[in-house]
């Protein structure tokens, strides 16, 4: 695993986010706030970093005229998460 990816996943909020997304198909921002116990601003920054690295997908759309955002893990994210834990042993 490269050092950038390792550094990315060693952050507690990003690690909690990726590990939670491994267990669900999609989730919303509120669920990730609860899982990570972080502030809205901090979580937003961490989600952006994960998205830019290609580990998660952010899907924004309107549902009954309300903006909605769903998050899911990508195949790259799944593989990176699994590699990360293999190297911890």
C-alpha positions as CSV (number, residue, x, y, z in Angstrom):
1,X,0.0,0.0,0.0
2,X,1.3,3.4,-0.8
3,X,2.1,5.9,2.0
4,X,-0.6,8.4,0.9
5,X,-3.3,5.9,1.1
6,X,-2.0,4.7,4.5
7,X,-2.0,8.3,5.8
8,X,-5.5,8.8,4.4
9,X,-6.9,5.8,6.3
10,X,-5.1,6.4,9.6
11,X,-7.3,9.4,10.2
12,X,-10.0,8.2,12.7
13,X,-12.9,10.0,11.0
14,X,-12.0,8.7,7.5
15,X,-11.3,5.2,8.9
16,X,-14.7,5.1,10.6
17,X,-16.4,6.3,7.5
18,X,-14.8,3.8,5.2
19,X,-15.3,0.9,7.6
20,X,-19.0,1.8,8.0
21,X,-19.5,2.2,4.3
22,X,-18.1,-1.4,3.9
23,X,-21.2,-2.6,5.8
24,X,-23.9,-0.7,3.9
25,X,-24.9,-0.1,0.3
26,X,-25.4,3.6,0.8
27,X,-26.0,6.0,3.6
28,X,-26.7,9.7,4.2
29,X,-24.7,12.4,5.9
30,X,-26.7,12.2,9.2
31,X,-25.8,8.5,9.5
32,X,-22.1,9.3,9.0
33,X,-22.3,12.1,11.6
34,X,-23.6,9.6,14.1
35,X,-21.0,6.9,13.2
36,X,-18.0,9.3,13.3
37,X,-19.1,11.6,16.2
38,X,-17.6,14.5,14.3
39,X,-18.7,18.0,13.5
40,X,-20.5,18.7,10.2
41,X,-17.6,20.8,8.9
42,X,-14.9,18.3,9.8
43,X,-16.9,15.4,8.3
44,X,-17.5,17.3,5.1
45,X,-13.8,17.9,4.7
46,X,-12.9,14.2,5.4
47,X,-15.6,13.0,2.9
48,X,-14.2,15.3,0.3
49,X,-10.7,13.9,0.8
50,X,-12.0,10.3,0.5
51,X,-14.0,11.2,-2.6
52,X,-10.9,12.9,-4.3
53,X,-8.9,9.7,-3.5
54,X,-11.6,7.6,-5.3
55,X,-12.4,5.6,-2.1
56,X,-16.0,6.8,-1.9
57,X,-18.7,8.0,-4.2
58,X,-20.9,11.0,-3.5
59,X,-24.3,11.1,-5.2
60,X,-26.4,14.3,-4.9
61,X,-29.9,14.5,-6.1
62,X,-33.4,15.9,-5.3
63,X,-36.0,13.8,-3.4
64,X,-39.4,15.4,-3.2
65,X,-37.8,18.8,-3.9
66,X,-35.2,18.4,-1.1
67,X,-31.5,18.1,-1.8
68,X,-30.2,14.7,-0.8
69,X,-26.7,13.3,-0.7
70,X,-25.8,9.6,-0.5
71,X,-22.4,8.1,0.1
72,X,-21.1,4.7,-0.9
73,X,-17.8,3.0,-1.1
74,X,-16.1,2.3,-4.4
75,X,-14.3,-0.9,-5.5
76,X,-11.1,1.0,-5.0
77,X,-12.2,1.9,-1.5
78,X,-13.1,-1.7,-0.6
79,X,-9.7,-3.0,-1.9
80,X,-7.8,-0.2,-0.2
81,X,-9.6,-0.9,3.1
82,X,-8.9,-4.6,2.9
83,X,-5.2,-4.0,2.0
84,X,-4.9,-1.5,4.9
85,X,-6.0,-4.1,7.4
86,X,-3.9,-6.9,6.0
87,X,-0.8,-4.8,6.4
88,X,-1.6,-4.1,10.1
89,X,-1.0,-7.7,11.0
